Amino acid sequence: MNASNTIDPRASTTLSLKGKIALVTGSASGIGKRIAEVFADAGADIVIADLKLADAQATAAAIGQKGVRTLAVAMDVTDEAAVDAGFDQVQKNLGAVDILISNAGIQIVAPIEDFRFSDWKKLIAVHLDGGFLTSRAAVRQMIASGRGGSVIFMGSVHSKEASRLKSPYVAAKHGLEGLAKVIAKEGAAHNIRSNVICPGFVRTPLVDKQIPEQARELGISEDEVVRNVMLRETVDGEFTTVDDVAQVALTFAAFPSNALTGQSLVVSHGWFMQ
């Protein structure tokens, strides 16, 4: 065989987002921040949309050192006017959004008999209302631009199965899968893809907050919460990392066709296997 026709097994294809504008909600820290960093490394211009503007500005400034355009936007994803105003700001400063990562989230744990309706509504609003409002705004820009785009929701293993103490969270994460499938069907004619990432437990401040809360509710130690609740069903007893999730997001965002749409991908160290 001619040596020039052989493939180096060490070679890899670099996924590129050059020329794309990506908006990531809840991205001043945690998973969203790491996705924004990875997308910037792939060449995308980045919008850091977060409830805390000062934190968003600091993150945007740091990511801007990678040589891409960045913008910090204050955004309460549960507020229709705030979401639409934020997307208008992006349009005026950078252009139409090509990629949306709907990542903003909160967690509240309690048994259903003790769950306050106000807390239920708060959590559903952030995850499900926020997913709807931001994806609607993104889809409008994607259709108007004629370029299409990619909508990516941050689901969870709880998009697939339930855990105790998390009735609204599980309900919301299941709902995001349905929303993504509708957008995949409606968006196909405009070259808009929609998918869901379903991580296992990622060691972020959101998860760290849950450990003592679950320990109190379940009457066990914090170490037992980690070993016997969070990581018991994994194949290796390891947390999913922010890098694990960011690489899945990059794959969804950079995929070149509608062949990969309306899908969910679990990244959980084998906690849930489809």
Secondary structure, 3 states (H helix, E strand, C coil): CCHHHCCCCCCCCCCCCCCCEEEEECCCCHHHHHHHHHHHHCCCEEEEEECCHHHHHHHHHHHHCCCCCEEEEECCCCCHHHHHHHHHHHHHHCCCCCEEEECCCCCCCCCHHHCCHHHHHHHHHHHHHHHHHHHHHHHHHHHHHCCCEEEEEECCHHHCCCCCCCHHHHHHHHHHHHHHHHHHHHHHHHCEEEEEEEECCECCHHHHHHHHHHHHHHCCCHHHHHHHHHCCCCCCCCCECHHHHHHHHHHHHHCCCCCCCCEEEEECCCCCCC
